[in-house]
Amino acid sequence: MSKVEIFIADDSHFEFAEEICEVIDESARVRGTGIAKRTPEYIKTKMQNRNAVIAVQGNRFAGFCYIEVWGHDKFVAHSGLIVHPDFRNMGLAKQIKEFTFNYSLKKYPTSKIFGITTGLAVMKINSELGYKPVTFSELTDDPNFWGGCKTCPNYAILTAKEHKMCLCTGMLYDPAKQVKKKQKWFDEKVLKRLKKIKQSMLLANKQLALWIKLS
């Protein structure tokens, strides 16, 4: 069996765009989490601009992640991190994330790197890379970024909270504030508890809104 290799994607990888979108959507459906939908055309644009990273084994798609640039290069975000089901449980997600992270530092050396996610596995990887949990107010205020959340099932929650809170956790890496030794803060129990608190608060708000509507 040939080795899985990770590359900066380009137009030679267009053939995988549709499959990448399908795997991202299916993964979100199985986990029951919200995710902003992306089209094959959008994925191809990222490949063409060399703002995407792909893992392949021979002619098989194994994993993917892409970079988005916001606020005139002040911020960059890593989105769409996915591993094909046939290649999971072998540490490939972490390898792709690290490759994308290091590539971003070279291509956008002064940009803050951020992400929003509900996945504990992604939070753990981000923590090991030096990201810190932050409020949404510390992330980009570019409306186009938040507009990308419109296809997420949780978008109504985000707008109701005026973009200050949602089920996702915001994480940020600021190259200007990094020290040589990265400190790991990740605590899975704490994050699970935080997620449950968020869900309980948002459910209570939904029930109150329904009660007001019916009264």
N, C-alpha and C positions, 0 to 999 in steps of 0.2 A: 504494500500500500504506500502510495506516495505521501510525502510530508505536506502538512498544511503550511502554506506560506502567506505572509501578510504583506500587502503592497499599498502604495498610494494609488487609488483607483483613477482610471482615465477612460476615454471613450471605448477602449477595447473591452471594457467590462459592462457595456450597455446591455448585453444579453441577459444579465442577471437582475436588472432593475425591477422587473415585474415580480420575480420570485422573492426578492428582498422585501417588497411591500407586502406580499402575501404572508411571509413568515412573521413580519412585525405585527400585522393585524391579528393573525392566529394566536400568537403568543399573548397579546393583550387580552384576547377573548378568553383564553384558557385561564389566565391569572385573574380575570375579572377586574382589571384595572383600566383606567382611562388612558388614552394616548392620542396625540395629535396625528391624524392620518396624513400620509404623504403619497403622492402619485409617482408612477414610474418616470414621468417626465421630469419631476422635481429631483428625483434621485439621479437621473442622467445629467442634469445641470450641475449637481455637486461633483459628479465624476469628471465632467468636462472641465470644471474650474479647479480640479485637483484639490478639492476640499472634502474628500471622502477616503476612507480606508476600507479595504476589502481583504478578506481571508479566503483563499481558495485551495482546494486539493485537486490538482490536475485541472479538469474542466468542470469541477463541482464547486458551487458556492457554499462556503462554510460560515462566514460571519461578515459583519458590516458595521460601520459607524460613519457619521459625517459631521462636518464642521459648519456652523453658521456664524456669521460676523454681524455684530450689532453696534450701533452708536458710533459710526465712523471708526471702526477698529478698536474702540475702547473695551469692548467685550467680545469674547467668542464663546460659543456653546457647543457641546458635543451631544448629538441627538441620534436617535435611531439605532442605538447599540443593540445588536441582535446576533444570536448564534443559531445556526440551523439545528433542528432537533437531533440530527445524526452526529453532531459534533459537540454536544453538550457534555458537561461533567468531565472536562479535560483541561480546564483553566483557560480556554480560548478567549472568553469574554474579557478576562483581565489582561491578556496579551494584547488584544485589539485596543482596549481602553488605554493602556500604557503607550502603545505605538501612536495612537491618535493624540494623546496628551503631549508626548515629546515632539511630535511633528508640529503641533500648534505652538509650542514654545519657540520653535525655530522660525516658523512662518510669521507668527504674530508675537514677537518677544515682549512687547510692552502691554499686551492686552490681558485683562482679567478673564480667567476661564471660569465659567459657571454652568450649572445645570439644575434642573428641577426633576425630581423623580419620586416614585412611590416604592421603588424596589430596594429592599435591604441589601441585596447583593451589590447593586451599583453604588449604594451609599458606602459600603465597606471598601470597595475598590477606590472610590474617590478619597476616602479618608486616608488610605495608605499612600495616595499620591500627594497629600498635603492640603486637600480641600477642607474648608470649615463650614459648618452649618450656619446659615444667615437668614435674616428676614428677607422677604421679597423686595423690600424697599432698597436693599443694597445691590439688587440685580439691575439689569438694563431697564430703562423706562421706555424703550423703543416700542411703540404700539404695534409694529409689525411682528415683533416676537410674541407678544401676548395674543395677537390676532391668530397666530398659528395654533392656539389652544382651542379655537372655536369648534373644531371637529371632535374634541375630547368630550365624553359624556359628563365630565365634572365642570364644564365651562360655566354653567349657571352658578355654581358655587363660587368660582373665582370672581365673576362679575358682581355677585351679591356682596362679596367681601371687599369690593373695590380694589381687586388685584393685590390685596395685602395678605391673603391666606387661601389655601386650598388643601387638598389631600396630599399634594406633592410637598417635598421638603427641598428648600433652596440650599445650594452648596456653592462655595466660591473659592477659587484659588487666585490670590493676588501675588504676582511675581515680585512686586515691590516690597512685600512684607514677609517674604519667606526667609527662613534661616537655613543653614546648611543641613541641620538634622531635622527632619520632619517629625512632628509629634502626632501620634495617633490618638484620636479622641473617640473612635467608633465604639459604641456600646449598643449591641443589638437589642438588649432588653429595654434600654431607655427609649430607643427609637420605636420599638413595637408599642410601648406604652404611650408615646407621643401620638402615634398613628391612631390608636384606639380613642384617645382623648379628642383628637380632631374629628373622628367619625361620629363620636357621641354628641359633640357640640353641633355639628352640622345636621345630624338627624333631629336633634331637639329644635333647631331653627326651622327645619322643614315641617315638623309637626305643628309648631306654632303658627307658621304661615298658613297651613292647611286649616287649622282651627279658626283663624281670623277670616279666612275666605268663606268658610261654611257658616260662620255666625252672622 
